[in-house]
Amino acid sequence: MIALIKPYGVVGLIPTVWNAESRDDVKKNIDLLLELAKGAVWLSSLDVPVRLLVLPEGALQGFTDEIHDMPTREYAQSAAIDIPGPETDILARFAREQDLFILGQAKARHPDWPELFFNVGFLINPAGEIVLKHYKMSALLPVERSVSPHDLYDWWIEKYGRELQSFWPVADTEIGRIGVMMAMEGNFPENGRGLAMNGAEVVYRASLPVPMTANGVFEVTNRARALENNFYVVAPNIGGVYLHSDSRLPADCGGGTGMIVNYRGQVVGEQANTNGPSFVSGVVDIEALRHHRTHAKTTNWLKDVRAETAQLIYEKPLYPANLYLSRQPGNHAAYAAEILNPGIDRMVDADIWRRPGYEETEPTGKSRQASGTAG
């Protein structure tokens, strides 16, 4: 007999965060998160039982490495964590106490690459076990100092294989199939499609900064990924961020707009308030999702993808692989000079893009785009 998954509540926290400069700062953020979580879960359980708690990207550590352009090796040693480790152990204890799943994110080390760090999404089950780790594929590239599997591509496929689960892992749980598509990953349709092809039904997507929340990018991409793949997108955004441990006021880096979107692309929970710590909640109905996927004629899009022709889109590589197999990531200015600007030039040289007529150019046709900080 097939087990029925009853509708359940999901809560996404929208916390105020201190940029972490050490592991002690991470612990302080976690303590505040759990204080907020207790109230949010209790209030949301007045509707239906909450089975899933979601922490936005940056909730544990803030964005110290990005905002302060820290060298990768320095951040890896000072504030990056291990998964599992003491910090996730605290969250695991809360998951057991509350009998729920926790989705979160952290800048974390890999035992094979101690001087680098990754941006890792993780899922903790009600038994306190980490049942999913996803290594972020698409970063806020001009500013993030973490590396992705694509930056170590040859090593990654040798260790983990070249299959969907290697890059877009999905955990099959008692509340549905769960995957991760953090922040900028949600702006690339390929990440949502990779998760969908791997069976995902509930997808974690958080956070994005201003201006992408203020100009609609966050909502548009959340709803688009949910609709085109027929999965739930759970997307709480970050609240205020104290840039330094002694900052007197937080910067509203995220701009609010936390939301939960259903498998039809409809917003079923929303919280735009950024005046202080808050949360967003909604209901997930996995059985309704599964019924839609298997009974709709047109809006269950995935069955109609023309894979043979779609493959033509990506036959030629665009973004360079293996960037950090033998070197550390550079700072913001180095990234702009070595990767960002040449990437734009490649698109123009291939006649995929054309430069605007009002742009001043060098005699070679190359743009005089500044090679300084691209944040």
C-alpha positions as CSV (number, residue, x, y, z in Angstrom):
1,M,0.0,0.0,0.0
2,I,1.3,3.4,-1.0
3,A,1.8,5.7,2.1
4,L,-0.2,8.9,1.9
5,I,1.6,12.2,2.6
6,K,-0.8,14.5,4.4
7,P,-0.6,18.2,3.8
8,Y,1.9,19.8,6.1
9,G,3.2,23.2,7.1
10,V,6.5,24.7,6.1
11,V,8.1,27.7,7.9
12,G,10.8,29.8,6.4
13,L,12.7,32.1,8.8
14,I,13.6,35.7,7.9
15,P,16.2,36.5,10.5
16,T,18.5,39.3,11.5
17,V,22.1,38.1,11.2
18,W,25.6,39.2,12.2
19,N,28.4,38.7,9.7
20,A,30.4,35.9,11.2
21,E,34.2,36.5,11.6
22,S,34.7,33.4,13.7
23,R,32.9,30.1,14.6
24,D,31.7,31.8,17.9
25,D,29.8,34.3,15.7
26,V,28.1,31.4,13.9
27,K,27.0,30.0,17.3
28,K,25.4,33.3,18.2
29,N,23.4,33.4,15.0
30,I,22.2,29.9,15.5
31,D,21.0,30.7,19.0
32,L,19.0,33.6,17.7
33,L,17.6,31.5,14.8
34,L,16.3,28.9,17.1
35,E,14.7,31.5,19.4
36,L,12.8,32.8,16.3
37,A,12.1,29.3,15.1
38,K,10.3,28.3,18.3
39,G,7.7,31.0,17.9
40,A,7.4,30.7,14.2
41,V,6.8,26.9,14.3
42,W,4.3,27.2,17.2
43,L,2.2,29.9,15.4
44,S,2.3,28.1,12.1
45,S,1.2,24.8,13.7
46,L,-2.1,26.5,14.5
47,D,-3.0,25.8,10.8
48,V,-1.5,22.4,10.1
49,P,1.5,20.6,11.7
50,V,4.8,22.0,10.6
51,R,7.1,19.3,9.2
52,L,9.7,21.5,7.5
53,L,11.8,24.5,8.8
54,V,13.8,26.4,6.3
55,L,16.8,28.8,7.1
56,P,17.7,31.3,4.4
57,E,21.2,31.5,2.9
58,G,23.4,33.6,5.2
59,A,21.4,32.8,8.3
60,L,24.3,31.0,10.0
61,Q,27.2,33.2,8.8
62,G,26.0,36.3,7.0
63,F,28.1,37.2,4.0
64,T,31.5,38.2,5.5
65,D,33.6,36.7,2.8
66,E,31.6,38.4,0.0
67,I,31.0,41.9,1.5
68,H,34.6,42.2,2.9
69,D,36.3,40.5,-0.1
70,M,38.1,38.1,2.2
71,P,40.8,35.8,0.8
72,T,39.4,32.3,0.4
73,R,42.0,30.6,2.6
74,E,41.5,33.1,5.4
75,Y,37.7,32.6,5.5
76,A,38.1,28.8,5.3
77,Q,40.2,28.9,8.4
78,S,38.2,31.4,10.4
79,A,34.4,31.1,9.8
80,A,33.7,28.2,7.5
81,I,32.2,25.2,9.2
82,D,32.2,21.4,8.8
83,I,29.0,19.5,7.9
84,P,28.4,17.6,10.1
85,G,30.0,19.5,12.9
86,P,29.1,21.3,16.2
87,E,26.9,23.9,14.5
88,T,24.8,21.4,12.6
89,D,24.6,19.3,15.8
90,I,22.7,22.1,17.5
91,L,20.3,22.2,14.6
92,A,19.9,18.4,14.7
93,R,19.0,18.6,18.3
94,F,16.2,21.1,17.5
95,A,15.0,18.9,14.7
96,R,14.6,16.0,17.1
97,E,12.9,18.1,19.7
98,Q,10.4,19.5,17.3
99,D,10.0,16.4,15.1
100,L,10.7,18.2,11.9
101,F,13.1,18.5,8.9
102,I,15.5,21.5,8.7
103,L,16.8,22.9,5.4
104,G,19.8,25.2,5.8
105,Q,22.9,26.6,4.2
106,A,26.5,27.3,5.3
107,K,29.9,28.1,3.9
108,A,31.6,24.8,4.6
109,R,34.9,23.0,4.1
110,H,35.4,19.7,2.3
111,P,37.9,17.3,3.8
112,D,39.7,16.9,0.5
113,W,40.1,20.7,0.0
114,P,41.0,22.3,3.4
115,E,42.1,25.6,2.0
116,L,38.9,26.2,0.0
117,F,35.3,26.3,1.0
118,F,31.9,25.6,-0.7
119,N,28.5,27.0,-0.3
120,V,26.5,24.0,0.9
121,G,22.8,23.4,1.3
122,F,21.9,20.7,3.7
123,L,18.8,18.8,5.0
124,I,18.5,17.4,8.5
125,N,15.7,14.8,9.2
126,P,13.7,14.5,12.4
127,A,16.2,11.9,13.7
128,G,18.9,14.5,13.5
129,E,20.7,13.0,10.6
130,I,22.1,14.9,7.6
131,V,20.4,13.2,4.7
132,L,21.3,15.7,1.9
133,K,24.2,17.9,1.0
134,H,24.1,20.1,-2.1
135,Y,27.2,22.0,-3.3
136,K,26.1,25.3,-4.9
137,M,26.6,25.3,-8.6
138,S,25.9,28.9,-9.6
139,A,27.1,31.7,-7.3
140,L,26.7,35.5,-7.2
141,L,29.8,35.2,-9.3
142,P,31.4,38.7,-9.1
143,V,31.5,38.6,-5.3
144,E,31.3,35.0,-3.8
145,R,34.5,33.5,-2.7
146,S,33.3,29.9,-2.4
147,V,34.0,27.4,-5.1
148,S,31.5,25.1,-7.0
149,P,31.7,21.6,-8.3
150,H,32.2,23.1,-11.8
151,D,35.3,24.9,-10.6
152,L,36.8,21.5,-9.7
153,Y,35.0,19.6,-12.4
154,D,37.5,16.9,-13.4
155,W,38.1,16.0,-9.7
156,W,34.4,16.2,-8.9
157,I,33.3,13.7,-11.5
158,E,36.2,11.3,-10.7
159,K,35.0,11.3,-7.0
160,Y,31.2,11.6,-7.3
161,G,30.5,10.5,-10.9
162,R,28.8,12.3,-13.8
163,E,25.1,11.9,-13.1
164,L,22.2,14.1,-11.9
165,Q,22.7,13.0,-8.2
166,S,26.3,14.2,-8.4
167,F,25.3,17.8,-9.1
168,W,21.6,18.1,-8.2
169,P,21.1,15.6,-5.4
170,V,17.6,14.9,-4.1
171,A,16.6,13.2,-0.8
172,D,13.6,10.9,-0.9
173,T,11.9,11.5,2.5
174,E,8.6,10.9,4.3
175,I,7.5,14.4,3.4
176,G,8.4,14.2,-0.3
177,R,11.5,14.4,-2.5
178,I,13.6,17.4,-1.5
179,G,16.3,19.3,-3.3
180,V,18.3,22.5,-3.1
181,M,18.6,25.5,-5.5
182,M,20.1,28.3,-3.6
183,A,20.0,32.0,-4.4
184,M,21.6,32.6,-7.8
185,E,21.1,29.0,-8.8
186,G,17.4,29.8,-9.1
187,N,18.2,32.4,-11.8
188,F,19.5,29.6,-14.1
189,P,16.7,27.3,-15.4
190,E,19.1,24.4,-15.7
191,N,19.4,24.0,-12.0
192,G,15.6,23.7,-11.5
193,R,15.4,21.3,-14.4
194,G,18.3,19.2,-13.1
195,L,16.4,18.8,-9.8
196,A,13.1,18.1,-11.5
197,M,14.7,15.4,-13.7
198,N,16.1,13.9,-10.5
199,G,12.5,13.8,-9.0
200,A,12.4,16.8,-6.8
201,E,9.1,17.9,-5.3
202,V,10.0,20.5,-2.7
203,V,13.0,22.8,-3.5
204,Y,14.8,25.2,-1.2
205,R,15.7,28.5,-2.8
206,A,17.1,31.4,-0.7
207,S,18.4,34.2,-0.4
208,L,18.8,37.0,-3.0
209,P,20.0,40.5,-2.3
210,V,18.7,43.9,-3.3
211,P,18.2,45.0,-6.1
212,M,17.1,41.5,-7.3
213,T,14.4,41.4,-4.6
214,A,13.3,45.0,-5.1
215,N,13.0,44.7,-8.9
216,G,11.0,41.5,-9.0
217,V,13.8,39.0,-10.0
218,F,13.3,36.9,-6.9
219,E,9.6,36.5,-7.3
220,V,9.7,36.0,-11.1
221,T,12.4,33.3,-10.9
222,N,10.8,31.5,-7.9
223,R,7.5,31.3,-9.7
224,A,9.0,30.4,-13.0
225,R,11.1,27.5,-11.6
226,A,8.1,26.2,-9.6
227,L,5.7,26.4,-12.6
228,E,8.0,24.9,-15.3
229,N,9.1,22.0,-13.1
230,N,5.8,21.5,-11.1
231,F,7.5,21.6,-7.7
232,Y,7.2,23.7,-4.6
233,V,9.8,26.4,-4.1
234,V,10.4,27.4,-0.5
235,A,12.2,30.7,-0.5
236,P,12.6,32.7,2.7
237,N,14.9,35.7,2.3
238,I,17.5,37.1,4.7
239,G,16.5,40.0,7.0
240,G,18.8,42.7,8.2
241,V,22.6,42.0,8.3
242,Y,25.0,43.6,10.8
243,L,28.1,44.1,8.6
244,H,30.5,44.0,11.6
245,S,30.3,42.6,15.1
246,D,30.2,46.2,16.5
247,S,27.8,47.6,13.9
248,R,25.0,49.7,15.5
249,L,22.4,49.1,12.8
250,P,21.8,46.2,10.3
251,A,21.8,46.8,6.5
252,D,18.6,45.5,4.8
253,C,20.6,43.5,2.3
254,G,17.8,41.1,1.3
255,G,14.9,43.5,1.0
256,G,12.4,40.9,2.3
257,T,10.0,39.2,-0.1
258,G,10.3,35.7,1.4
259,M,7.7,33.4,-0.2
260,I,6.4,29.9,-0.7
261,V,5.3,29.0,-4.3
262,N,3.3,25.9,-5.2
263,Y,3.7,23.5,-8.2
264,R,1.4,25.7,-10.3
265,G,3.6,28.8,-9.8
266,Q,1.2,30.4,-7.4
267,V,2.5,32.2,-4.2
268,V,0.8,30.5,-1.3
269,G,2.8,32.2,1.5
270,E,4.5,35.6,1.5
271,Q,6.2,38.0,4.0
272,A,7.6,41.3,2.8
273,N,8.3,42.8,6.2
274,T,12.0,43.6,6.9
275,N,11.6,45.7,9.9
276,G,12.9,42.9,12.1
277,P,13.1,39.1,12.4
278,S,10.1,37.5,10.8
279,F,9.0,34.3,9.0
280,V,6.9,33.1,6.1
281,S,4.7,30.0,6.2
282,G,2.5,28.0,3.9
283,V,1.1,24.5,3.2
284,V,2.7,21.8,1.0
285,D,0.4,19.2,-0.5
286,I,2.6,16.5,-2.1
287,E,-0.3,14.3,-3.2
288,A,-1.9,17.2,-5.1
289,L,1.4,17.8,-6.8
290,R,1.8,14.2,-7.8
291,H,-1.8,14.1,-9.1
292,H,-1.2,17.2,-11.2
293,R,2.0,15.8,-12.6
294,T,0.4,12.5,-13.6
295,H,-3.0,13.8,-14.8
296,A,-2.5,17.2,-16.5
297,K,-2.4,17.3,-20.3
298,T,-0.3,20.4,-20.9
299,T,1.0,22.0,-17.7
300,N,3.1,19.0,-16.6
301,W,5.7,20.4,-19.0
302,L,8.6,18.0,-18.3
303,K,7.2,15.1,-20.2
304,D,7.2,17.2,-23.4
305,V,10.9,18.3,-23.4
306,R,12.5,17.6,-26.8
307,A,15.8,16.4,-25.3
308,E,17.6,15.7,-28.6
309,T,17.2,19.2,-29.9
310,A,17.6,20.8,-26.4
311,Q,21.1,19.3,-26.2
312,L,22.2,21.6,-29.1
313,I,22.0,24.6,-26.7
314,Y,24.9,23.4,-24.6
315,E,27.1,21.6,-27.0
316,K,29.7,24.4,-26.8
317,P,31.0,25.3,-23.3
318,L,30.5,28.9,-22.0
319,Y,31.8,29.4,-18.5
320,P,35.2,27.8,-18.0
321,A,35.5,24.6,-15.9
322,N,38.3,23.6,-13.5
323,L,39.1,27.2,-12.5
324,Y,40.4,26.4,-9.1
325,L,41.9,22.9,-9.4
326,S,45.3,24.4,-8.9
327,R,44.8,27.9,-7.6
328,Q,42.8,30.0,-5.1
329,P,39.9,32.2,-6.2
330,G,40.9,35.8,-6.7
331,N,39.4,38.9,-5.2
332,H,36.6,40.9,-6.7
333,A,38.8,42.9,-9.0
334,A,40.7,39.8,-10.2
335,Y,37.5,38.0,-11.0
336,A,36.2,40.9,-13.1
337,A,39.5,41.1,-15.0
338,E,40.2,37.4,-15.5
339,I,36.7,35.9,-15.8
340,L,33.8,38.3,-16.0
341,N,35.1,40.6,-18.7
342,P,36.6,37.8,-20.9
343,G,33.3,36.0,-20.6
344,I,31.4,38.9,-22.0
345,D,34.0,39.2,-24.8
346,R,33.6,35.5,-25.7
347,M,29.8,36.0,-26.1
348,V,30.4,39.0,-28.4
349,D,33.1,37.3,-30.4
350,A,30.9,34.3,-31.0
351,D,28.1,36.8,-32.3
352,I,25.8,35.5,-29.6
353,W,25.6,39.0,-28.1
354,R,26.2,42.4,-29.8
355,R,27.5,45.4,-28.1
356,P,25.3,48.5,-27.8
357,G,26.0,51.3,-30.3
358,Y,26.5,53.9,-27.7
359,E,29.4,52.0,-26.0
360,E,32.9,53.3,-26.5
361,T,35.2,50.5,-27.7
362,E,38.8,49.8,-28.2
363,P,40.2,49.5,-31.8
364,T,39.8,45.7,-31.5
365,G,36.2,46.0,-30.6
366,K,36.7,45.0,-27.0
367,S,34.8,46.9,-24.4
368,R,36.5,49.4,-22.1
369,Q,34.5,47.8,-19.3
370,A,36.2,48.5,-16.0
371,S,38.2,45.6,-14.5
372,G,37.6,46.8,-11.0
373,T,35.2,45.5,-8.4
374,A,32.2,44.0,-10.0
375,G,29.8,43.8,-7.1
